[in-house]
Amino acid sequence: MTERRHWAPVKRIKEAAEEMKGLIRTRYPDAKFILSRAADDRHIWHLWTVVDIEDPEEVNDLIRDRELDMQIEEHIPLYVIPTRGTDSVIRHMPAPVKRTG
């Protein structure tokens, strides 16, 4: 028997993404973000985070506990993906989420 998951609605995903952006901006006010669905699973969301720092893992250190709480306790499948770079990186990231249909 397979386990049926009850994922958070898109509205809650976007609220969670805004919360994560706020946490990240406390330390990295110039961070840029793109929210997109994972290419291989429409239920999973990525918050691509571009920061101009030497080690992007510092972003994960900042948000890790809250991200895990969201995933485990709140069933919000949102993953922050920090990348080091500048605006040129943004052009190669997935397109932002757009409402269709």
C-alpha positions as CSV (number, residue, x, y, z in Angstrom):
1,M,0.0,0.0,0.0
2,T,1.4,3.4,-0.9
3,E,1.3,6.3,1.4
4,R,-0.9,9.2,0.2
5,R,0.6,12.6,0.8
6,H,-1.4,15.7,1.5
7,W,0.8,18.6,0.3
8,A,0.2,22.2,1.1
9,P,-1.7,24.3,-1.4
10,V,0.2,26.5,-3.8
11,K,-0.9,29.6,-1.8
12,R,0.9,28.2,1.3
13,I,4.0,27.3,-0.7
14,K,4.2,30.9,-1.8
15,E,3.7,32.1,1.7
16,A,6.5,29.8,2.9
17,A,8.8,31.0,0.1
18,E,8.2,34.6,1.3
19,E,9.0,33.6,4.8
20,M,12.3,32.0,3.6
21,K,13.1,35.1,1.6
22,G,12.6,37.2,4.7
23,L,15.0,35.0,6.7
24,I,17.6,35.1,4.0
25,R,17.3,38.8,3.5
26,T,18.1,39.5,7.2
27,R,21.7,38.5,6.5
28,Y,21.8,38.9,2.7
29,P,19.6,41.9,1.7
30,D,20.7,41.8,-1.9
31,A,19.8,38.1,-2.5
32,K,17.6,37.4,-5.5
33,F,15.0,34.6,-5.7
34,I,13.1,32.6,-8.2
35,L,10.4,30.1,-7.1
36,S,9.8,27.2,-9.5
37,R,8.5,23.7,-9.5
38,A,11.0,20.9,-9.6
39,A,11.5,19.5,-13.1
40,D,11.0,15.9,-12.0
41,D,8.1,16.3,-9.5
42,R,5.3,18.9,-9.7
43,H,4.7,18.6,-6.0
44,I,8.2,19.8,-5.0
45,W,9.2,23.5,-5.2
46,H,12.6,25.1,-5.4
47,L,13.4,28.6,-4.1
48,W,16.5,29.4,-6.1
49,T,18.5,31.9,-4.2
50,V,21.4,33.9,-5.7
51,V,23.8,35.4,-3.2
52,D,27.0,37.1,-3.9
53,I,29.1,35.3,-1.2
54,E,32.0,32.9,-1.3
55,D,30.2,29.9,0.2
56,P,26.4,29.6,-0.6
57,E,26.2,26.9,2.0
58,E,26.0,29.7,4.6
59,V,22.5,30.3,3.4
60,N,21.5,26.7,4.2
61,D,23.1,27.2,7.7
62,L,20.7,30.1,8.2
63,I,17.5,28.5,7.1
64,R,18.0,24.7,7.6
65,D,16.0,24.3,10.8
66,R,13.0,26.2,9.4
67,E,13.1,24.5,6.1
68,L,13.0,21.1,7.8
69,D,10.1,22.1,10.0
70,M,8.2,23.2,6.9
71,Q,8.9,19.9,5.2
72,I,8.3,17.5,8.1
73,E,5.7,19.3,10.3
74,E,3.8,21.4,7.8
75,H,4.2,19.1,4.7
76,I,5.5,22.0,2.6
77,P,7.8,20.6,0.0
78,L,10.0,23.7,-0.4
79,Y,13.7,23.4,-0.9
80,V,16.0,26.4,-0.8
81,I,18.8,26.1,-3.4
82,P,21.5,28.7,-2.8
83,T,23.8,29.6,-5.7
84,R,26.7,31.9,-5.8
85,G,26.6,34.4,-8.5
86,T,25.5,37.6,-10.0
87,D,22.6,38.6,-12.3
88,S,24.1,36.5,-15.1
89,V,23.2,33.4,-13.2
90,I,19.5,34.5,-13.0
91,R,19.2,34.3,-16.8
92,H,20.0,30.5,-16.7
93,M,17.6,29.6,-13.9
94,P,14.2,28.2,-14.4
95,A,11.4,30.5,-15.3
96,P,9.3,31.9,-12.4
97,V,6.0,30.3,-11.6
98,K,3.2,31.7,-13.7
99,R,-0.5,31.0,-13.5
100,T,-1.9,29.1,-16.5
101,G,-5.2,28.0,-17.7
